[in-house]
Amino acid sequence: MKNNRRDFIIKAGLGAVAALPLAAVAKAPESKERFVHHVYFYLKEDNAANRAKLTEGLLKLSKVPTIKLFHIGEAAPTTRDVIVRDYSLSWLCFFENLEEEEIYQKHPIHLKFIADYGYLWSKVNVYDSIGPKR
Amino acid sequence: MKNNRRDFIIKAGLGAVAALPLAAVAKAPESKERFVHHVYFYLKEDNAANRAKLTEGLLKLSKVPTIKLFHIGEAAPTTRDVIVRDYSLSWLCFFENLEEEEIYQKHPIHLKFIADYGYLWSKVNVYDSIGPKR
């Protein structure tokens, strides 16, 4: 993660931070892997109001404490024929590892999200992948 | 992005960095959006040697300068029936915006990646999504 963090910081243009002594930033034990959870939602009725409603729910869901990073997106205007564009919203989360994603799956905030917003979608396609931080 | 960066830093346990004056870290102009490019590769012959070969290529590809973050993963051992697990490797990249992803698409490093490693895969499914940084 040290290299990864430095890379992140440098690419974000945060030279001042990168120059800090590493001891000043290396407080928490760090995982060597990253669990990527990417959900593509297909709304029953795909319109702006329902996308906004689902986004509202996802922002509540983002408070699950094991989520390290999240992103909510809509299909970009890219159109090469390998590109899948038929979903309504994309929900991407990073976790430290499988165990922390399992905590998310069972977390009361997640269960309440499904109970409160599950009526909106007809289908989800979920891609879970794991790999080393680099 | 300020909130997003602070969120990232806090979630990563880097309290010391978050306490810096913002002026010290806000050097580069920052995009308000994030472009997420997620590719699922299906290898012609899916085995460890070919996954390693493709990973080698993706690590070269990761040098395209407009890539802000990348991740290479394999399907996690999660098995709920909404989970898609039939791909060989996942390649995830973050860009600042559509224009920077277009630079990546046309970049010589990307073209060389396709020329050198394209023989390995039979199919790619690509999901491009855009949303605000939060």
Boltz contact constraints between the chains, C-beta under 6 A:
constraints:
  - contact:
      token1: [A, 11]
      token2: [B, 68]
      max_distance: 6.0
  - contact:
      token1: [A, 13]
      token2: [B, 27]
      max_distance: 6.0
  - contact:
      token1: [A, 13]
      token2: [B, 28]
      max_distance: 6.0
  - contact:
      token1: [A, 14]
      token2: [B, 25]
      max_distance: 6.0
  - contact:
      token1: [A, 16]
      token2: [B, 24]
      max_distance: 6.0
  - contact:
      token1: [A, 16]
      token2: [B, 25]
      max_distance: 6.0
  - contact:
      token1: [A, 17]
      token2: [B, 17]
      max_distance: 6.0
  - contact:
      token1: [A, 17]
      token2: [B, 25]
      max_distance: 6.0
  - contact:
      token1: [A, 24]
      token2: [B, 16]
      max_distance: 6.0
  - contact:
      token1: [A, 25]
      token2: [B, 14]
      max_distance: 6.0
  - contact:
      token1: [A, 25]
      token2: [B, 16]
      max_distance: 6.0
  - contact:
      token1: [A, 25]
      token2: [B, 17]
      max_distance: 6.0
  - contact:
      token1: [A, 27]
      token2: [B, 13]
      max_distance: 6.0
  - contact:
      token1: [A, 28]
      token2: [B, 13]
      max_distance: 6.0
  - contact:
      token1: [A, 34]
      token2: [B, 71]
      max_distance: 6.0
  - contact:
      token1: [A, 36]
      token2: [B, 71]
      max_distance: 6.0
  - contact:
      token1: [A, 36]
      token2: [B, 73]
      max_distance: 6.0
  - contact:
      token1: [A, 68]
      token2: [B, 11]
      max_distance: 6.0
  - contact:
      token1: [A, 71]
      token2: [B, 34]
      max_distance: 6.0
  - contact:
      token1: [A, 71]
      token2: [B, 36]
      max_distance: 6.0
  - contact:
      token1: [A, 71]
      token2: [B, 131]
      max_distance: 6.0
  - contact:
      token1: [A, 72]
      token2: [B, 131]
      max_distance: 6.0
  - contact:
      token1: [A, 73]
      token2: [B, 36]
      max_distance: 6.0
  - contact:
      token1: [A, 73]
      token2: [B, 129]
      max_distance: 6.0
  - contact:
      token1: [A, 73]
      token2: [B, 130]
      max_distance: 6.0
  - contact:
      token1: [A, 73]
      token2: [B, 131]
      max_distance: 6.0
  - contact:
      token1: [A, 75]
      token2: [B, 129]
      max_distance: 6.0
  - contact:
      token1: [A, 76]
      token2: [B, 128]
      max_distance: 6.0
  - contact:
      token1: [A, 76]
      token2: [B, 129]
      max_distance: 6.0
  - contact:
      token1: [A, 76]
      token2: [B, 130]
      max_distance: 6.0
  - contact:
      token1: [A, 78]
      token2: [B, 128]
      max_distance: 6.0
  - contact:
      token1: [A, 82]
      token2: [B, 124]
      max_distance: 6.0
  - contact:
      token1: [A, 82]
      token2: [B, 126]
      max_distance: 6.0
  - contact:
      token1: [A, 83]
      token2: [B, 126]
      max_distance: 6.0
  - contact:
      token1: [A, 83]
      token2: [B, 128]
      max_distance: 6.0
  - contact:
      token1: [A, 84]
      token2: [B, 125]
      max_distance: 6.0
  - contact:
      token1: [A, 84]
      token2: [B, 127]
      max_distance: 6.0
  - contact:
      token1: [A, 90]
      token2: [B, 129]
      max_distance: 6.0
  - contact:
      token1: [A, 124]
      token2: [B, 82]
      max_distance: 6.0
  - contact:
      token1: [A, 125]
      token2: [B, 84]
      max_distance: 6.0
  - contact:
      token1: [A, 126]
      token2: [B, 82]
      max_distance: 6.0
  - contact:
      token1: [A, 126]
      token2: [B, 83]
      max_distance: 6.0
  - contact:
      token1: [A, 127]
      token2: [B, 84]
      max_distance: 6.0
  - contact:
      token1: [A, 128]
      token2: [B, 76]
      max_distance: 6.0
  - contact:
      token1: [A, 128]
      token2: [B, 78]
      max_distance: 6.0
  - contact:
      token1: [A, 128]
      token2: [B, 83]
      max_distance: 6.0
  - contact:
      token1: [A, 129]
      token2: [B, 73]
      max_distance: 6.0
  - contact:
      token1: [A, 129]
      token2: [B, 75]
      max_distance: 6.0
  - contact:
      token1: [A, 129]
      token2: [B, 76]
      max_distance: 6.0
  - contact:
      token1: [A, 129]
      token2: [B, 90]
      max_distance: 6.0
  - contact:
      token1: [A, 130]
      token2: [B, 73]
      max_distance: 6.0
  - contact:
      token1: [A, 130]
      token2: [B, 76]
      max_distance: 6.0
  - contact:
      token1: [A, 131]
      token2: [B, 71]
      max_distance: 6.0
  - contact:
      token1: [A, 131]
      token2: [B, 72]
      max_distance: 6.0
  - contact:
      token1: [A, 131]
      token2: [B, 73]
      max_distance: 6.0
